[in-house]
Amino acid sequence: MYQITLRAARVNRGMTLEKVAKEVKRSAKTISKYEEDSTKIPRGLFLLLVKLYDVPESMVYCGKESVFIGFNRNYRKKRNVS
């Protein structure tokens, strides 16, 4: 089975951060934080989100979104200095 991120699940449902935040009684900033890194998302919130997004728990990737998509924000290309 393939997996998707929390952000992808939300976007696939056509929902905004603000709408989700209102539905689960959290701030949009909190939802965004857990979309970027769901490593420490409270189990109760995770269950609310997967139910709201109508996706199976096993389909949602839990971890850093940057790792899932293969992007490292701290990566800096070394400059060729002669």
Wavefront OBJ file of the C-alpha trace (Angstrom):
o trace
v 0.000 0.000 0.000
v 1.276 3.457 -0.800
v 1.385 6.284 1.725
v 0.657 9.991 1.598
v 1.473 12.865 3.922
v -1.065 14.600 6.131
v -0.833 17.652 3.859
v -1.555 15.541 0.782
v -4.535 13.931 2.525
v -5.923 17.380 3.401
v -5.376 18.769 -0.081
v -6.941 15.665 -1.656
v -10.080 16.392 0.397
v -10.073 19.981 -0.858
v -9.738 21.425 2.631
v -7.820 24.487 3.807
v -5.714 24.635 6.950
v -8.261 27.021 8.438
v -11.208 24.702 7.787
v -9.387 21.705 9.260
v -8.298 23.741 12.283
v -11.886 24.767 12.942
v -13.151 21.181 12.572
v -10.633 19.726 15.035
v -10.564 22.766 17.356
v -6.856 23.502 16.905
v -5.027 26.427 15.316
v -4.038 26.419 11.651
v -0.436 26.843 12.848
v -0.707 23.602 14.853
v -2.105 21.678 11.884
v 0.642 23.077 9.647
v 3.310 22.100 12.208
v 2.108 18.499 12.224
v 1.906 18.446 8.431
v 5.601 19.328 8.319
v 6.559 16.809 11.002
v 3.983 14.356 12.315
v 6.552 12.420 14.361
v 5.052 13.572 17.663
v 1.432 14.178 16.667
v -0.933 13.248 19.504
v -2.747 9.997 18.686
v -6.155 11.605 19.256
v -5.452 14.388 16.770
v -4.083 11.921 14.241
v -7.276 9.860 14.477
v -9.440 12.973 14.081
v -7.521 13.983 10.961
v -7.604 10.593 9.223
v -11.327 10.382 9.908
v -11.861 13.916 8.589
v -9.760 13.164 5.491
v -11.455 9.766 5.057
v -8.209 7.818 4.679
v -7.030 4.662 6.456
v -4.467 5.213 9.227
v -1.978 2.947 7.473
v -2.104 5.156 4.376
v -0.773 8.233 6.181
v 2.980 8.650 6.549
v 4.039 9.712 10.058
v 7.354 11.500 10.150
v 9.061 14.499 8.633
v 7.441 15.532 5.377
v 10.834 16.605 4.002
v 12.169 13.061 4.468
v 9.099 11.564 2.807
v 9.472 13.725 -0.297
v 13.270 13.478 -0.300
v 13.984 17.136 0.393
v 16.453 18.387 2.968
v 16.030 22.079 3.815
v 19.472 22.181 5.404
v 21.178 21.097 2.213
v 23.467 23.752 0.843
v 25.157 23.259 -2.466
v 28.885 23.711 -2.123
v 30.231 26.442 -4.300
v 33.126 25.744 -6.592
v 35.773 28.169 -5.448
v 38.982 28.387 -7.485
l 1 2 3 4 5 6 7 8 9 10 11 12 13 14 15 16 17 18 19 20 21 22 23 24 25 26 27 28 29 30 31 32 33 34 35 36 37 38 39 40 41 42 43 44 45 46 47 48 49 50 51 52 53 54 55 56 57 58 59 60 61 62 63 64 65 66 67 68 69 70 71 72 73 74 75 76 77 78 79 80 81 82
